[in-house]
Amino acid sequence: MAMEGESGGTGAVSDATGSRKRTFPDLSGGTSNSKSAEAMVKSVSKESFQWGLAAGMHSGLTYGLAEVRGTHDWKSSAVAGAVTGAAVALTSDNASHERVVQCAITGAALSAAANVLSDIV
């Protein structure tokens, strides 16, 4: 069996014939798999809830800002995207000041770009 660095390979584990193999967790069905499946379901449901909340928050903010300002333009979308991006970053497990700012900027840019592109098409 060769590992990366021993025979100049690409990092994939190979047997004597040179075929690449991938190892997968034991799927024989022990308690570790049921715990793993339970953890996966909890993780997926948490992320689904967060993204659903973010989508609702973005839609609500966009609508509210359009009503308050009297117009629906890229500025309203950018503000809604920034607030939503910051909220998503704050609900993540590794929230930091830099991450919140990055997500706010990314959310504003994506939302404004989507608004501008939807007006073009």
Residue frames as qw, qx, qy, qz and C-alpha x, y, z in Angstrom:
[[0.000, 0.890, 0.456, 0.000, 0.00, 0.00, 0.00],
 [0.457, 0.174, 0.009, 0.872, 1.50, 3.39, -0.98],
 [0.125, -0.842, -0.402, 0.336, 0.75, 6.72, 0.63],
 [0.310, 0.932, 0.019, 0.189, 1.42, 10.23, -0.61],
 [0.165, -0.875, 0.454, -0.034, 5.09, 11.05, -0.59],
 [0.718, -0.303, 0.619, 0.102, 6.25, 7.43, -0.74],
 [0.589, 0.173, 0.659, 0.435, 5.86, 6.87, -4.44],
 [0.035, -0.134, 0.277, 0.951, 5.06, 10.37, -5.70],
 [0.024, 0.514, 0.840, 0.171, 1.33, 9.64, -5.68],
 [0.097, -0.494, -0.234, -0.832, -1.46, 12.15, -5.66],
 [0.303, -0.253, 0.485, -0.780, -2.62, 11.47, -2.15],
 [0.854, -0.057, -0.137, -0.499, -4.99, 8.64, -2.98],
 [0.540, -0.374, 0.747, -0.101, -4.39, 5.32, -1.30],
 [0.730, 0.386, -0.421, -0.375, -3.68, 2.55, -3.78],
 [0.896, -0.260, 0.359, -0.035, -3.06, -1.18, -3.51],
 [0.545, -0.344, 0.618, 0.450, -0.37, -3.25, -5.22],
 [0.520, 0.451, 0.632, 0.356, -2.20, -3.15, -8.57],
 [0.197, 0.001, 0.151, 0.969, -2.28, 0.64, -8.61],
 [0.187, -0.614, -0.601, -0.476, -6.05, 1.01, -8.47],
 [0.086, -0.341, 0.309, -0.883, -7.33, 3.83, -6.32],
 [0.397, -0.455, -0.794, 0.068, -9.42, 3.06, -3.26],
 [0.237, -0.513, 0.136, -0.814, -11.58, 5.24, -1.09],
 [0.247, -0.160, -0.880, 0.373, -12.35, 4.21, 2.42],
 [0.429, -0.504, -0.273, -0.699, -15.85, 4.66, 3.76],
 [0.366, -0.365, 0.608, -0.603, -17.04, 4.43, 7.34],
 [0.019, 0.041, 0.997, -0.056, -18.19, 1.04, 8.54],
 [0.518, -0.062, -0.192, -0.831, -21.76, 0.58, 7.32],
 [0.353, -0.067, -0.933, 0.003, -22.40, -2.70, 9.11],
 [0.477, -0.585, -0.384, -0.531, -24.87, -1.01, 11.43],
 [0.510, -0.213, -0.635, 0.540, -23.52, -0.56, 14.93],
 [0.224, -0.817, -0.424, 0.320, -24.35, 2.04, 17.53],
 [0.305, -0.418, 0.186, 0.835, -21.80, 4.41, 16.04],
 [0.087, 0.246, 0.641, 0.722, -23.76, 4.53, 12.78],
 [0.188, -0.743, -0.631, -0.116, -27.04, 5.29, 14.51],
 [0.338, -0.728, -0.160, 0.575, -25.32, 8.07, 16.44],
 [0.281, -0.180, 0.428, 0.840, -23.72, 9.29, 13.23],
 [0.003, 0.482, 0.698, 0.529, -27.05, 9.29, 11.40],
 [0.269, -0.805, -0.499, 0.173, -28.71, 11.08, 14.29],
 [0.345, -0.570, 0.064, 0.743, -25.97, 13.72, 14.31],
 [0.197, 0.082, 0.577, 0.788, -26.32, 14.15, 10.55],
 [0.098, -0.670, -0.678, -0.287, -30.11, 14.60, 10.80],
 [0.322, -0.794, -0.304, 0.416, -29.69, 17.18, 13.58],
 [0.338, -0.368, 0.278, 0.821, -27.07, 19.05, 11.56],
 [0.107, 0.293, 0.663, 0.680, -29.16, 19.07, 8.40],
 [0.175, -0.766, -0.611, -0.097, -32.29, 20.20, 10.23],
 [0.348, -0.700, -0.136, 0.608, -30.38, 22.98, 12.02],
 [0.245, -0.208, 0.423, 0.847, -28.91, 24.26, 8.76],
 [0.020, 0.485, 0.728, 0.484, -32.25, 23.99, 6.97],
 [0.235, -0.820, -0.483, 0.196, -33.89, 26.03, 9.69],
 [0.337, -0.571, 0.080, 0.744, -31.13, 28.66, 9.55],
 [0.169, -0.009, 0.564, 0.808, -31.35, 29.03, 5.77],
 [0.077, -0.635, -0.716, -0.280, -35.14, 29.11, 5.83],
 [0.285, -0.802, -0.320, 0.417, -35.02, 31.81, 8.47],
 [0.305, -0.385, 0.288, 0.822, -32.46, 33.71, 6.41],
 [0.107, 0.300, 0.686, 0.655, -34.64, 33.52, 3.30],
 [0.182, -0.775, -0.603, -0.056, -37.67, 34.76, 5.20],
 [0.359, -0.699, -0.113, 0.609, -35.65, 37.51, 6.83],
 [0.271, -0.147, 0.445, 0.841, -34.25, 38.65, 3.48],
 [0.002, 0.502, 0.700, 0.508, -37.66, 38.68, 1.82],
 [0.275, -0.808, -0.496, 0.162, -39.23, 40.53, 4.74],
 [0.355, -0.587, 0.047, 0.726, -36.49, 43.13, 4.88],
 [0.221, 0.067, 0.560, 0.796, -36.54, 43.66, 1.13],
 [0.101, -0.652, -0.668, -0.345, -40.31, 44.15, 1.14],
 [0.354, -0.789, -0.363, 0.346, -40.23, 46.36, 4.23],
 [0.347, -0.430, 0.190, 0.812, -37.48, 48.59, 2.89],
 [0.128, 0.276, 0.626, 0.718, -39.23, 48.88, -0.47],
 [0.197, -0.766, -0.598, -0.133, -42.43, 49.98, 1.31],
 [0.394, -0.736, -0.178, 0.521, -40.64, 52.48, 3.57],
 [0.302, -0.354, 0.349, 0.813, -38.51, 53.95, 0.80],
 [0.531, 0.624, 0.191, -0.540, -41.28, 53.83, -1.81],
 [0.606, 0.620, -0.429, -0.255, -39.10, 52.08, -4.37],
 [0.923, -0.196, 0.316, 0.096, -37.58, 48.66, -4.88],
 [0.486, 0.798, -0.355, 0.046, -34.01, 49.11, -6.06],
 [0.771, 0.228, -0.500, 0.321, -30.56, 47.63, -5.55],
 [0.004, 0.499, -0.493, 0.713, -29.98, 49.73, -2.42],
 [0.743, -0.311, 0.204, -0.556, -32.85, 48.08, -0.55],
 [0.966, 0.104, -0.235, -0.024, -31.64, 44.67, -1.69],
 [0.510, 0.458, -0.520, 0.510, -28.08, 45.45, -0.60],
 [0.296, -0.466, 0.467, -0.691, -29.17, 46.50, 2.90],
 [0.898, -0.152, 0.088, -0.404, -31.40, 43.43, 3.25],
 [0.879, 0.278, -0.355, 0.157, -28.56, 41.20, 2.04],
 [0.249, 0.520, -0.554, 0.601, -26.09, 42.76, 4.47],
 [0.538, -0.387, 0.401, -0.632, -28.38, 42.34, 7.47],
 [0.968, 0.008, -0.028, -0.250, -29.25, 38.79, 6.47],
 [0.723, 0.418, -0.463, 0.299, -25.60, 37.90, 5.87],
 [0.023, -0.506, 0.577, -0.641, -24.65, 39.23, 9.28],
 [0.752, -0.256, 0.272, -0.544, -27.48, 37.27, 10.90],
 [0.955, 0.176, -0.236, -0.043, -26.38, 34.05, 9.20],
 [0.490, 0.471, -0.555, 0.479, -22.81, 34.60, 10.41],
 [0.301, -0.466, 0.486, -0.675, -23.98, 35.27, 13.95],
 [0.880, -0.145, 0.172, -0.419, -25.93, 32.01, 14.07],
 [0.793, 0.361, -0.485, 0.079, -22.99, 29.92, 12.87],
 [0.864, -0.417, -0.193, 0.204, -20.84, 27.93, 15.28],
 [0.651, -0.163, 0.000, 0.741, -17.68, 29.94, 14.66],
 [0.116, 0.928, 0.270, 0.229, -18.97, 33.52, 14.71],
 [0.535, -0.339, -0.052, 0.772, -16.30, 36.21, 14.85],
 [0.101, 0.771, 0.078, -0.624, -16.19, 39.89, 14.00],
 [0.015, -0.414, 0.644, 0.643, -14.35, 39.23, 10.75],
 [0.126, 0.225, 0.939, 0.227, -16.79, 36.49, 9.72],
 [0.167, 0.718, 0.570, -0.363, -19.81, 38.71, 10.41],
 [0.101, 0.721, -0.186, -0.660, -18.34, 41.52, 8.30],
 [0.070, -0.219, 0.827, 0.514, -17.40, 39.12, 5.48],
 [0.146, 0.413, 0.897, 0.059, -20.88, 37.60, 5.40],
 [0.154, 0.769, 0.350, -0.512, -22.55, 41.02, 5.51],
 [0.076, 0.602, -0.430, -0.668, -20.47, 42.25, 2.57],
 [0.076, -0.028, 0.925, 0.371, -21.04, 39.02, 0.64],
 [0.178, 0.560, 0.787, -0.187, -24.79, 39.11, 1.32],
 [0.164, 0.766, 0.104, -0.613, -25.03, 42.73, 0.21],
 [0.035, 0.462, -0.634, -0.619, -23.07, 42.08, -2.97],
 [0.103, 0.145, 0.955, 0.236, -25.02, 38.97, -3.94],
 [0.180, 0.652, 0.667, -0.312, -28.38, 40.54, -3.22],
 [0.150, 0.740, -0.079, -0.650, -27.60, 43.76, -5.09],
 [0.004, -0.315, 0.774, 0.549, -26.20, 41.82, -8.05],
 [0.160, 0.337, 0.926, 0.060, -29.28, 39.61, -8.17],
 [0.196, 0.748, 0.427, -0.468, -31.52, 42.67, -8.14],
 [0.110, 0.656, -0.361, -0.654, -29.56, 44.42, -10.89],
 [0.042, -0.153, 0.895, 0.417, -29.44, 41.27, -13.03],
 [0.229, 0.479, 0.837, -0.134, -33.15, 40.61, -12.59],
 [0.238, 0.771, 0.163, -0.567, -33.86, 44.08, -13.99],
 [0.047, 0.516, -0.621, -0.588, -31.67, 43.39, -17.03],
 [0.069, 0.022, 0.965, 0.253, -33.14, 40.04, -17.97]]
